[in-house]
């Protein structure tokens, strides 16, 4: 749910807040491919179709669209459920590349033994 701290002077959510949600969704999806550190190395253009308003619920749906040796490409679709009506509207989408890295930031095959433990 979006909160007042997330809004600009017009009562809509900062684009950076949505970009952060996209980044987090991409990480969650990438993490399913291996227990490693995952970093975002690329994100395609993000075009906002509808504003997100104060109180809206933001949902991000991430799917893997490509698997490499050290990276995965993740598609993230973002929707907002309107606080006032319950209507769901598309907000934006992004395709991003996540890379698994070791403790020194060097890319590693994500099929390798986990580098992160509990």
C-alpha positions in Angstrom: 0.0 0.0 0.0 1.4 3.4 -0.9 1.8 5.9 1.9 2.2 9.7 2.2 6.0 9.4 2.3 5.9 7.9 -1.2 4.1 10.8 -2.8 5.1 14.0 -4.6 3.3 17.3 -4.3 0.6 16.1 -6.7 -0.5 13.2 -4.5 1.0 10.6 -6.9 3.8 8.1 -6.1 7.4 9.0 -7.0 8.6 7.1 -10.0 11.6 6.0 -8.0 9.4 4.2 -5.6 8.0 2.1 -8.4 11.5 1.5 -9.8 12.5 0.2 -6.4 9.5 -2.2 -6.3 10.6 -3.4 -9.8 14.1 -4.0 -8.6 12.9 -5.9 -5.5 10.6 -8.1 -7.6 13.4 -8.8 -10.0 15.7 -9.9 -7.1 13.0 -12.1 -5.6 12.6 -13.9 -9.0 16.3 -14.2 -9.6 16.9 -15.6 -6.1 14.7 -18.5 -7.0 17.5 -19.5 -9.4 20.2 -19.7 -6.7 21.1 -18.6 -3.2 23.6 -15.9 -4.2 24.0 -12.2 -4.1 22.1 -10.9 -7.1 22.6 -7.5 -8.6 20.8 -5.5 -11.3 23.0 -4.8 -14.3 20.4 -3.5 -16.8 16.9 -2.4 -17.0 15.1 -1.4 -20.2 13.1 1.7 -20.7 10.3 2.2 -18.2 7.2 4.1 -19.4 4.5 4.9 -16.9 1.1 4.2 -18.3 -1.0 5.3 -15.3 -0.1 7.2 -12.1 -0.2 5.4 -8.7 -2.2 7.3 -6.2 -1.9 7.6 -2.4 -3.4 4.5 -0.8 -3.3 2.4 -3.9 -2.0 -1.2 -3.6 0.9 -1.9 -5.9 1.4 -5.4 -7.2 4.5 -6.5 -9.2 4.6 -9.8 -11.1 8.0 -11.2 -12.1 8.7 -14.0 -14.5 12.0 -15.3 -15.9 12.2 -14.9 -19.6 15.8 -15.9 -20.3 18.4 -17.9 -18.4 22.1 -17.6 -19.0 25.1 -19.0 -17.1 25.5 -16.1 -14.6 22.4 -14.1 -15.3 18.7 -14.2 -15.7 16.4 -11.8 -17.5 13.3 -11.0 -15.6 10.1 -9.4 -16.9 8.3 -7.4 -14.2 4.7 -6.1 -14.7 3.3 -3.6 -12.3 -0.3 -2.9 -11.5 -2.1 -0.6 -9.1 -5.3 -1.5 -7.3 -7.2 1.8 -6.8 -7.9 2.5 -3.1 -11.2 4.3 -3.9 -12.7 1.8 -6.4 -10.7 -1.4 -6.3 -10.2 -1.2 -10.0 -6.8 -2.6 -11.2 -4.9 -0.6 -13.8 -1.6 -1.3 -15.5 1.2 1.0 -14.3 4.4 -0.1 -16.1 6.6 -3.0 -17.1 10.3 -3.6 -17.3 12.7 -6.2 -18.4 15.8 -6.4 -16.3 19.0 -8.5 -16.2 20.1 -9.8 -12.8 23.6 -11.3 -12.3 24.7 -13.6 -9.5 27.9 -12.4 -7.9 30.3 -13.5 -5.2 31.3 -11.5 -2.1 33.8 -9.5 -4.3 31.2 -8.6 -6.9 32.5 -11.0 -9.5 29.9 -12.8 -11.6 29.5 -16.5 -10.8 27.4 -19.3 -12.3 24.1 -19.3 -10.5 24.0 -23.1 -10.7 27.0 -23.2 -8.3 26.8 -24.0 -4.6 25.0 -21.4 -2.6 27.1 -18.4 -1.5 24.5 -17.1 0.9 23.3 -19.1 3.9 20.9 -18.4 6.8 
